Amino acid sequence: MKKWILSIGLILLCVVTSTAQIDTVRVKPPGMDTLAAMKYFESKGLKVDSCVNQNLYFEIYKWLNTPYCYSGETAKGIDCSGFSNKIYQTVYGKTLDGGSRDIFTKVKPINIKLAQEGDLLFFKIWKGQISHVGIYLQGRKFAHATTQAGVIISDLDEAYYKKYFYKAGRLLQ
């Protein structure tokens, strides 16, 4: 009888420990300085502690300052569509193939006022065509890979992005 109770106790301890580890990984990716990440986003006017999906923010944080590389998809260099694809693969388990124009064909356009965390933002920068994509966060802020600074957080109210913003879109199911 004592062995049976001890066995059940150990099983419950393992289940509780496993659940706690899963929750920790979900909220704080291994090796990440959560406090630094939260302070960074706070400095940008973003509140990670009240966001819908902390994993989105923590995954973006890992990519910040990654240099730009056309058609790149690695930590050595990435472009806007590669960055959006990597985030969507990791956070949502979905693949966004192709460039920004290709990705636009896979979304339902929505009014920017209805944009939610994780929605995609499209810009017509080059020759009046969709040529840039970013990921909406909150408060008109978005993450994207730029040719000048690599992966950064920007504001849709900045004159440059205001000028070239085209549409927001939500990935079709």
Secondary structure as UniProt FT lines:
FT   HELIX           2..27
FT   TURN            30..31
FT   HELIX           34..43
FT   TURN            44..45
FT   HELIX           48..50
FT   HELIX           54..63
FT   TURN            64..65
FT   TURN            70..71
FT   STRAND          73..74
FT   TURN            75..76
FT   STRAND          77..78
FT   HELIX           80..87
FT   HELIX           88..92
FT   HELIX           100..104
FT   TURN            105..106
FT   STRAND          107..110
FT   HELIX           112..114
FT   TURN            117..118
FT   STRAND          120..126
FT   TURN            127..128
FT   STRAND          129..136
FT   TURN            139..140
FT   STRAND          141..146
FT   TURN            147..149
FT   STRAND          150..155
FT   TURN            156..157
FT   HELIX           159..164
FT   STRAND          165..171
//
